[in-house]
Amino acid sequence: MINLYQWYYKNIWPLKNKSVLVNYKHKNVLVKAPIWTWKSFLFFDWPLFWLYKYSDRTIINQDSKNWTIQILFSVDNNYFLIIRNITRSKTWKDSTKSSLYEIISDKNLIDYLDNFSKIIDFKDNDILTLLKFNQIWINDLTQDFKQESILQNNLNDLLPPKEVAITTIFLPQNSENIFEMIPSQRVNILKKIFWILWIDEAKKIIDEEKLKIYWELKSIENTTSYMGKISEILRKISLINFDIIKIKELDIFLSDFELIDYKKLNLDKLTNLNIDFNPIFEILKNKNNKFVDLENKLKNIDEKIKLEKSYIKKLSENLKNIEKQLLEVKDIPEEVTKLENKIKNIDKDILKLENKYNNLDVEYEKALKNNNQLENLNKEMEKIKNEMIKLKSKKTFLENKFSDNILNEIKNLENRLFDLNKQLEQFLDIKYENFYFENKTISSLEELKELILYIENEWKNYAKNITELKNEIKELTNNILNLEKNKKIKWNYFCKKISWNCPFIEEILNKFDNSFEIIEKQKQIMINKKKLLEEKLNKNIEKRNNLANWWKKNNINDIKTKLEKIQKIQVETLEIQTKLKNYKDKQNEILHNKWQLNQILDDLENYNKNILDIETQINKLNNKDYKVIFNDYNLYKKLKENKENMLKNLNQYSSKIKESIKLKTEKDQILNNLSEKKTLLNELEKEKNNLILKYKEIENIKNLAISDEKKLLNLKELVTIYNNVLDEYNNNKLKIIKIRKKYKILKDLSNIFWKELVIYVFSDYLKSLEELINYFISDIVNFMLHIQLDEKWESLEIFVEDELWKRNVNSLSGWQKTALRIWWILAISKLQNNKMLFLDETINNFDQESIWLLANKIKEFVGEQNIKFYMITHSEILQQTNIWDEIINLKIN
């Protein structure tokens, strides 16, 4: 089945110097536009011209110079692209040149189609350019069709007939209406729409269906399984005995089976078993309610006991915590006395230090300043010593660097460079003008190298192409031989009445077999392709030979050897020049190093003088003793810090003493609460024991009720299964009758001639078509449509019937014919499972109520079919309905 995805138009009326890209999404789309715009061209005239090169109106824009139509579509999941380029001669006659491409469907193509959000987009890039840009594989099939007419004929074989497309996919505003045709024309249209079954395929389908029904009939005629199921269910029901309840209906039912052998039951005489289980379940429920109430009371008491125990446990834990805290603060008064004595001793030590110095802080600052001076002098001396070490190292390095070997190396390198230049002059005597190739003259060594490399690559490409072309030609030759082996199959039909092949039907059957023409067409395509490949192969061989002759004529192998030697000399020359430059730079460096060495010796002498001065200053500062001041100051600070910590601890002990008094009060309250809760717990335990005694008294009745409830549920399930099996058996009997009738019909059909068989299949389509149309129009009109094929299968009568009379369809009003025309195309589209549908200006004479009914039916149809649906209309009512996924307001900018 055909499916459209993208259309591209350039300079097609009325697009003057403009392009438009149309993307068909899977949605319901309404197109609204002013009168005398291009909506019908966009969805009807242009697509039909692309499909069949058919149009009643001018396609191109007269004011433009070139015109193009491109469309991406699929047929039975095979994807194609058609490009039609239109040109105009001096006589103003249109000429079309078409191209056909096959597209490989993969993830790239799916992603490409999903990227387009707009349905109508004005873009310059055509479909072919976009496909190549998105790296989608495209195979050009145009070369297989030498003439435009041959390509169009192959397209006609690929696509549905034009009459089918106009009747089942497109419904233009002025298209031919089947209800206004003569009966014989209607048959021809329907033949092209529904003639999808070949004779042998039709008979094969019927035979397969007959065999399928035969085995289905055999399988359902066997009632042994029903007998076994019913017997087993009755046996299980008879084994159920109740302790408390009594079911009267069950006893009466079972009394009929006491003396009957279950294996000899008559299923046709059995009736359904009907028991009202609700009152019986209610009796058991009342028996169990007393026990449930008692259980609830026990449950409530258990919860209360659990709650009281939890509260008692919590109180006991709180009591333990308080006693533990009281134990921790027991020794605090003794600790307070010890702390106070320690503080007195610290105060004495602090007073001694304060009496030793007039001002300890000032003395400490002087000692600290002296210590900082010593540290700075030591750091400066260390820095000078490090600098002296670096200078001595540099001095040694410079002394070792002096060498006379550099001058000898420079002389040797200059001699080698002179020899290489002489060798290079011997190889540079190549005459470049002799290497003339493809209208190009060589004028330099680099151009000659590039030319040799280019020719080597071309040689490799031609060799590769020759191998590939030979393989393709070999494969095509094998395929042509295989096609020759296929012989034309002769069709025949064995007639039981004459016990031989029917002489009348053979010719008719064989005329539908076009396998010989298909094989010949495929063979001719392969022969043409092989011829083109052979021509291409000869051209490649000729070009490769030309390259070989040029190579040999110009002795390129020797030239390549010379070029390699030249390159080797140039590389060595460059390396020597680099070394020579480095050595000459070093020669200049020696003089600079001698000057640096003298400077280093002067710096070392100055550093030795600085070290002597610093050592003198350090000795003066070390004569004063500041260590005692540092020790006394640190001791003073430590004593102050210890005293502050002890005072803090003393404050904390005071807080804990107050807290212990509060804990004793809480302990007394918890002891009182514990006594009250234990008394309440004892009372609840006594009440629980009394309830347990009552529980044991009625537990036996409860167990019997539970047992009867389980048995009752089992019985209910068995009764349901019994009734279901019996109903299934009775339904199966009706099914057997229907299948036997159907089997007889198929058996008769399998033995008749081809015409009757086809008429039967064709009539079946007509019946389905009639039913679908009547279903669609049932909410809009009060009549039924009838489609009737005459006995000779030559004309198709269409008439309508209501409560009063039958009449010809031509007697209907204009809007009624329009309604029928819409539902006719929807019904055919549903039968053929089309992927898309386009309707144009179809409801101009509908009233408001009919339009709403039409909208609801269209929404239901499109939802069931899951198709692309596009409608063009001026109706404001239809534009306001909620069936559209998108509304396009078509304009020309």
N, C-alpha and C positions, 0 to 999 in steps of 0.2 A: 504494500500500500504506500502511496506517495505521501511525503511529509515535507513542508517548506520551512526554511530556517532564516534565510536572509535574501533580500532583493536590493540591487543597487542600480540606480538610473542616473544618466548624465545627458542633459539637454533633451530630455523627452518631454513632450508637451505637458504642462506649460513651463517647464524648468529651463528658462533661457540662461545659458552660461552658469548652470547650477547642477549640483549633484545631491542625491538623497539616498540614505541607507535605511532600509526598513528591516527591523528585527522582530521576528514572530516569537513571542513568549507564550508560555502555556497558561493563558488566562482569558477571561471574557472581556472583550474590548468593544466599546461603542465609539463610532466615528461620526462626529457631527461637523458639518461644514455648510457654508452658504451655497445657494443654487449657482450653477455654472462654475463650479470649482472643479478640482482634479481628483475628487474622491473615487469616482468610478474608474478612472484611468489607473489609479494606484492599485486597486484591489481586483479589477476585472480585465480591462482591456490590455494592460501591460503584461499581466501574468499569462493570459491566453496567447498573446503574441509570442512570449518566450517559450511556452509549451509547444504550440502548434504552428507558429508563424501565421496566425490568423487574427485579423482585426477588421471590424466594419468601419473604423475611423482612422484618421491620420495619427500615427504614433509620434513622429518626430516634431521638434520645434523648428519651424521654418527659418527662424532668424539665427540659428546656430550653425556651426560648421561640421561638427562630428557628434555622433550619437552612440551611446553604449547602454546595454542592459546586461546585468550579471545576476544570476540566481543560484543560491546554494540549496540543495534539496537532497532527499534520500528516497530510495525505492527498495522496500523490503530490507531495510538496514544497510543498504549500500549507498555511500554518499558520493554526489556528483556536483560539479559546477559547470553551468552553461554560460558562455559569453557570446553575445550577439553585437557585433559592430556594424552599424548602418552607414552607408555612404550614398551620395547622390551624384548622378551623372549630369552632363550638360543638358540633357532632356528632362531633368527634374524627376527621373525615375529612381525609386529607392532600390538599393542593392544591399543584401545582408550577407555577412561573412561570420559564420558561427564556429566556436571552439568548444570542445568537450573535455573535461578533466575528471579523473577519478581521484577521490580523497580518501586517504586511510583514516579510519575512525579510531582514535586513541584518546588518552587523557588530555593531550594538547588541544584536540578539537573540542572536547567537552568544556574545558576551561575557557577556550576562546569564545564559545557561544554564551557561556554564563557571564562573561565580562560586560555584555551590553545591557545597560539599564533602560535606555530609551527605545521605544518602538519605532519612532520616526526621528532620524537624526540627519542633519545636513552636513555631510562630510565629503572631503575631496578624495580620500583614500578609498579605492575600490576593494571588492572582496578578495580578488586574487592577490593584491599587494598585502592586505592584512593577514591572509593565510600564510604567505611566505615569511612575513615579519614575525609571526608566532611559531615558526619552525614546524609547520604542519606539512606532512609528506603529500606531494601532488604529482599525479601521473597524467601526462598529456596524451589523450586518446585521439586527438584531431588528425594526426598523421595516418591513422588507420582508415580515414574516410576522405578520399581524394576530391569528392564533389560535395557541395552543400546539400543536394537532394539525397545523397546516400546517408549523410549524417542525420538528416531529418527523418528518413525512413527508419534508421536504427533507434532514434529517439521515440518514434511512434510505437515501435515494438516494446520499448522500455516503459513508456507511460501508458496510462489508461486512455481509451478513445476519447476524442474531444466531446462527443455527446454524453459520455459518462461523467467527465469532469464538470460539464455545465449542469448536469442533472443531479450530481451527488456531492460536489464540492463547492461550486460557485452558483449562486442564483442571482444573475444580473437583473437590473430593473426591467429591461425589455427583452429578456430571454424567452425562447419558445416555451409555451405552456403545454404540458402533456394532455391536459383536459380539453384543449382546443384542437388537438390533432385528430386525424381520422384513425379508426381502430387499427388498421394495418401498420400505420406509422408507429403507433404505441408499442406494438409487438416488437418491431425492429429495435426501438430504443431499449426495451426491457431485455431483449436478447443480449445486447452488448453489456448491459449492467449485470445480469444474473447468469450469463452463459459461462460459468466458471467451472463447471464439472464436465470433464470429458467422458465419453461413453463408457470406456473401460473402467475409469475411476469410479463412476456412478454405480456400476454393477458390483464392483469390488467392495465399495462401501456398504451396499445393501447386503451382500453375502456375509461380510464380516459382522454386520449388525445382527443378521439372522442367526449366525453361529453363536454370537454373544448371548442373544435372547434364549436360544436353545439351552445352553448350559445354565443360564439363570433360572429357566423354568425347571430344569432337572433338580437344581439345588433347593428350590423352595417347595417342590411337590413332596419332598420327603418330610413327613410329620413326626418321625420317630423322636426327634429332639423335644418337641412339644409334649408328647406322651410321657417321656422320661421326666421332664421338669415338673409337670402336673402331679405325677405319681409321687415323686420325692417330696413335693410341697405338702400334699395331703398326708403323707406318712409323718412328716415333722409336726404338722398341726395336731394330729391325733395323739401325739406323745406329750402334749402340753397339759399339765394338771395344776390347778390353782388351789391355794390353801385358804384364802379368805373370800375371794369373789366367785361369782357364778355367772356365766354368759349363756343366756337362753338361746340366742341365735346360733351360737357355735354348736351347742348340743344337738339342735334340730338338724343342722347341716351335716354333722358327723354321723348321725344315725343312719343316713342314706348310704354310707360307705362301710358299714360294719361287716357286711357279708360279701362285699364286692372285691374281686381281684383287681388291684390297681393296674396290672399289666394289660387288662382287657377293657379298660375304660373307653367309653364313647365320648370323644371330645366335643362332638357336635351337640350332645345333650346336656353338657355342663353349663351352669349359669354362674354369674358373678356372685361372690360372697360379700354381703354388705353388713357391716357391724359399726354401730356408733360407739367409738372408743372413749369419747370425752366424758360421759357420765361415769364410766368405770374408773377412769383415771381420777375423777373427782372423789370417789369413795376412798381410794387408796390415799389420796392427799389428806382427807379428813382424819384417817387413821394415823397418819404420820405427824399431824399438826401438834398434838399433845406432846409427843416426844421431842419435836423441834422446839416448843416453848421451854420445856425443861432443859434442853441442851443450851438454849440461849441464857437461861438463868445461871446455869453452871459456868458458862463462858464469862458472864458479867462478874460473878463472884471471883473467878480465877483472875480476872483482870484487876479487880480491887485488891486481892491478896498480893498479886505481883507488884501493884503500885505501892502498897504499904511496906512490903519487904524492901523495895527499892529505896523508899524514903528512909527506912530504918538503917539500911546499909550506908546511905549518904550521911546520916547523922553520926553514925559510928566512925566513918572516915574523918569527918570534921573534928570529932572529939580527939581522935589519935593525933591529928595535925596540931591541935591546940596544946595537947600535953607535950608533944615534941618541941614546940616553940617555947613552952614554959621551962622545959629542961635546959634549952640552950641559953637562957638568960639567968640561970641560977647563980653562976659564978661572977656576974658582972660587978657587984660592989667591991670584991677583992681586986679585980682588974683596975678599977678606978683609983684605988689607993696606990697601986704600983705606978701608974702613969703620973700621978701628982708628984711622987718622990723623984722620978726620972726628970721631970721638968725643972725641979729645984736644982738638981746637979748640973744640968745644962746651963742654967742661969749663972751659976758660979764660974764655969769655964769661959763664958762670954765676957764676964766682968774682968777676968784676968787679962784677956787679950786687949780689951779696950783701955786698960790701965797701962799696958806695955807701950802703946803708940799714942802720940798726940792725935793723929788722924790716919787711921789704917788705909782708908780709901786713897788719900793723896800719895802715901808711900807706895801703894800698889800701882798707881798710874805712872810714877817715876820709874819703877822697876820694869814695867811693861814697855815704856818708851825705849829704855836702854836695851832691852831684849830684842825689840824690832830693829834697832840700828845694827846689832850684831848679825841678825838674820839677813838683812839687806847687803851688808858687806860680804858675807859668805856667798851669797847668791851671785854678787858681781864678780868675785874671784873665780867662782866655778864657771861663769860665763866666759871670762877671759881665757881660762885654761882650755875650754872646749874650742874656742876660736883658734888658739895656738895649735891644737891638735889638727884641726882642719887645714891650717896653713902649711904645717909640716908635711901633711899627706899630699897636698897639692904641689909642694916643692919637690917631693920625691917623684911625683908623676911627671912633672915638667922636665926634670933632669933625665928621666928614662926615655922621654919622647924624642930626644934629638937623635937623628939617624941619617946616614948618607945613602941608604938603600933606595930612597924615594927617587933620587936623581937618576939612578941606573934604570929603574922601572919606567920612568918617563921616556927615556931614550929608546928602550926596547919596543914600547907601544907605538911610538911614532914610526919606527921602521916597519912594523907589521901593517900599519895603516897604509903606508906607501905601497906595499906589495898587493894588498887587497884592491886598491884603486886600479892598479895595472890589470889585474884579473878581470875586474868588472868591465873595463873598456873592450876586452876581447868578446864579451857576450852581448854587448849593447849594439851590435851591428845589424839588428833585425829591421827589415823593410816592411813597415806597417801597411803601406798602400797595397801590398800584394794580398792581404786578407780581406778582400771585398766580399760582403755577405748581406743578402736581402736589402739591396739599395743603401747599404750603410758602409762608410769608409772608416777604417781604424786609424787613429792618429797618435795613440799613446800605448805604453806598456799596460797600464791599468785597464784600458778598454779592451785590449787583446785578452787579458785574463778573464774579464767578465764575459766576453764572447765565447771562449772555450768552455767556461762553466755553464753558460746558457745552453750550448749545443749538447753537452753531456746530459743535462736534465731533460731536454727535449727528446733525446734518444731513449732515455729510460721511460718517459711517458708514452712514446709511440710503441715501445716493446710491450708495455703493460696493456695498452689499449688493444693491440693485435691479439694478445693471449685471451683477453676477455671477449672480444668479438668472435674469435674462433669457437670458444666455448658456447656462446649464445647461438651461433649458426648450427653447431652440432646438436644442441638441445632442440632447436626448432625443426631440424631435419628428422629427429626421432619422433617429435610430436606429429609431424605431417604423416609419417609412416603409420603411426598408431591410429590416426583418423581414417586412413585408407582401409584399415582392417575392419572398421565398424560398418556393418551392412544394414541396409534399410529393413526394418521389421515390418512384416505384413500383418495387418490387423484382421481378425476374423471373429465370427460369433457362431457358436455351435447351437443349432436349433434342435430341440428334442422331438419336435413334430415330424421332421424329415430324417432325423438321426444323421445329420451332416452339417457342414458349415453353410450358413445362410448365404445364398448368392446375391440377395438384394441389399444386405446390410454391409457387405465387405467394402464396397466402393465408398459408402458414406463414412464408415469408420476410418478408412485409410486417408480420407481427405483432411481429417483433423491432425494427422501425423506429419509434422514438418521437420522430422529429425534429419532427413537427407539434405534438405535445404540448409539446416543449421550447420551440419557437418561441412558441407561445401563452402558455406560462408566463412566458417572458422578456418578451413583449410586455405582459402584464398587470402584471408587476412595474414595467416602465417607465411604464405609464399611471398606476399608483398613485403612483409617485414624482413624476411630472410634476404630478399633481393637488396633492400636498403642497407642491411648489415654488411652484405658482401661488397657493395659499392664503398661503404665506409671503410671496410677492411683494406681494400685495394688502395684507397687514398692514403691510409696510414702507412702501408708498406712502401708506397712510392715516396712519401715524405721521409721515411726512415732511410731509404736507399740514397736519396739526395744528400742527406746529412753525411752518410758514410763516404760518398764520393768526394765531397768537399774536404772531409777530414784527411782522406788519403792523398788527394791532390796537393794539399798544402803541407803535407808531412807534419801533422800536428803533434804526433808522438815525440819527434825530435824537439819541436818547439817547446813542449811541456817539460822535457828534460832540461833545456836551457833555462826556462823560467824558474824551475826548482833550484838550479845552481845560483842564479841571480839572487833569488830570495835568501838563500843560505849566506851568500857573501854580504848582502845588505844587513842581515841580522847580526853577523859577526862584527861588521864595521860599526854599527850602532853601539854594541857592547864595548868595543875598544875606545870609542870616543867618550863614552861615559866614564870609563876608568881613567883615561887621560885627564879629563877635567878634574876628577877627584884628587889625583896626585898633584896637579898644579896648585889646587887650592891648599893642599897640605904644605907645599913649599913656602907659600906666603905665611902660613900659620907658624912656622918655626921661628921666624923673626919676632912675631908677636909674643911667643912663649918666653923668649929670652928677656924681653922687657918685663913680663909678668913676674919672672923669678926674682929679679932685683927688687921689685916692689915688695914681694913677700918677705924677703930678708929684713928690710927696713921695718915692716910691721911687727915682726917677731921681736925685734930689739925694743920697740916701744911697749909692747905687752909685758915684757920682763920688768921694766921700770914701774908700770902700774901695779903689778903684783906686790912689789916691795912696799909701796905706799899703803896698800890695803892691809897688809900684815901688821904694819906699825899701828894703825888705828884699832885693829881687833885686839892687840895686846893691851892697849890703854883701857878699853872697855871691860876686859876680863879681870882687871885688878879689883873692881868693885864687886861685893857679894850680895846679890839680890835674891838668892834662892830661899833664904829664911823668910823674907817678906812674902814671897809667893806661897810658901807652905802655911804660914800663919793666916794669910788671907783666905786660902781655900778651907782651912779648918773653921774659921769664923763663919763663913757662908754655910758650911755643912751643919754646924750647931744651930744656926737660925732656922734652917729648913727642917731639921728633926723636931725642933720645938713646935713649929707650926703644924706638922703632921700629928704630933701627940695631942695638941689642943683639939684638932678635928675629931680624933678618935674619942676624946673625952666627951665631946658634944653628942656623938653617936650613941655612946653608952647611956647617956641621960634619956635619949629618945626611947631606947629599948626598955628601960625601967618603966616608963609610962605605959608602953605597949603591953607589958606583962600584966599590969593591973587590969587592963581592958580584956585580955584573954581569959583571965580567971572568971570574970562576969559571964562571958560567952559560954564557958564550960558548964556553969551551973544551969543556964537556960537549956542547953542541949540535953543534959541529963534528965530534966523534967519532961522534955518532948519525947525522948526515948521511952520513958515509962508509960506515957499515954498511948503511943503507937503500938507498943507490944500488947497492951490490954485490948485494943481494937482488933489486932491481928488474931488473937485467940478467939474472939467472938465470931469473926468471919470463917475461921477454920471449922468451928462447930456447925455453922449454917451450911457449909459446903458438904460436910459429912452427912447431914440429914437429907440433902438433895441427892446425893449419890445413892442412898438407900432407895429413894423413890425411882431413880433412873433405872436401877437393876430390875425393879418390879415390872416396868413396861417395855424393857429392851427386847424381850422375846416377840411381842406383838409387832414391834418396829421392824425386826428382822424378817418376819413373815410378809409384811407389807412391801418391803424392799424386794424380796424374792418374787412376789406376785407382780410387781411393777416391771421387773426385768422380763418375766415371762410374757406379760401383756405387750411390751414393746416388741419382743420377738414375734409374737402372734400378729401384731399389726403389720410388721415388715413382711411376714409370710403371706398374709392376706393380700397386701399390695402387689407382691410378686406374682401370686396366683392370678389375680385379676389382670395384671399386665400381660402375663403369658397367654391367658385366655383371649384378651383383646388382640394381641399380636397374632394368635392363631386365626382368629376371625378375619382380621385385616389381610392376612396372608392368603386366605381363600379368595378374597376379592381381587387381590393382586394377581393370583394365578389365572383367574378368568380374563383379566385385562391383557396379561402377557400372552396368553394363548391366542387371543384375537389379533394382537400385534404380530405374533409369529406367523399366523396364517396369512396376514396381509403381506408381510415381507417374503414369505414362501411363494405366494402368487406373483409378486412383483419380480422375483428372481427368474421366473420362467416366461416372461413376456418379451416382446420385441423392444428395440431401442427407443422407438418414438414414444411408446406408452410410458416407458421408464423416465424419459426426459420430461414428458408432460407432467408426470407425477411430481418430480423434483421441482419443476418450474411452478407448478400449482401450489406446492408447499411454500415456496417463496412468496407467491402472490397472497396466500392465506395469511402468512406472517405480516406482510406489508399491509394488508387490509386491516388486520387486528391492531397494528401499531397506529395507523392513521386514525381509526375510530377511537382509540384510547386518547390520542392527542386532542381530537376535536370535540370530545364528549362534553367538555365544560363550556364550549363556545357556541355550538349549533345543536339543533334538536333532531338531526337526521343521522342515518348510518350510511357509510360509503360501501359499495359492493364492486368488486373487480372480477370479471368473468371472462375466461378464455374460451373461444369457440372450439368445437370438436375437431376442426381441421388445423387448429393451432396457427391460424392466419390473421386473426383480428382479436382485439382486446376491447371489451365493452366496459364502460365505467358509468354507473348510475347510483343515485341516492334514493333512500327509502325512509319515510317517517311513518307516523301512525295512520296517515290518510292514504298515501299513494306512493308509487314508484315513479321516478322520472329521470330523464337524461341529465347528466351533469352540466350540460350547456344551459339548462334552465335556471341555474343558480344565479344569484346577484353577483355584482363585481367583487364586493368584499368577501363573499363566501368562497368564490373561486380563488381569491388571493390566500385566504386561510388554508384551503385545501392544498394549494401550491406549496405553502411553507411546510405543512406537516408531511406532504409527500416527500420533499427532499430530506427532512429530518428522519423520517422512517427508513428511507433507503440508506442514508448515512449510518444509521444505527445498525442495519442489517449487514452492511459492508465493513463496519467497525472502522470508519474513517478517522484520520488524525486531525482534520481541520474542516471548517465550514465558514463560508462567507455569504452574507445576505445583504442585498442592496435595495433600499427604498421599497420595502415590501408591504408596508402597512399604512399607506397614506390615507386610505378610505375606511379605516377601522374606527369604531366608536370607542369612548373612554373605557367602558367596562371590558370590552373585548381585548383592548391593549393590555390591561392589567392581567387578564387571564393568560394572554399570550406570554407575557413576561415571566409569570410563574412557571409555565410549562417549559419555556426555554431554559430557565434556571435549573429545573429538575433534569432536563435532557442533558445539558452540558455537564452537570455534576455526575451523572451516571456514566457518560461516555468518556469523560476526562479528555476533552479535545480542545484545540485552539478555535475559539469562536469569535468572529468579527462581524459586526452589523453596522450598516450605514443607514441613518434615519434622520428625518427632520422632526419627528414626533417629540414634543416637550414631555409628554407623559412617560414615554419609554425611556427618555433620558433621565427622569427622576427616580426610576425604579432602582432597587438595591441589588440588582443581579450583576452589575459591572465591576470588574476588578480595576478597570482603567477607562477613562473617557478622553478621547483625543479630539481637540478642537483644531481642525485642519485649516491651515492658512498658508498662503504663499508670501514670504517676506520680500 
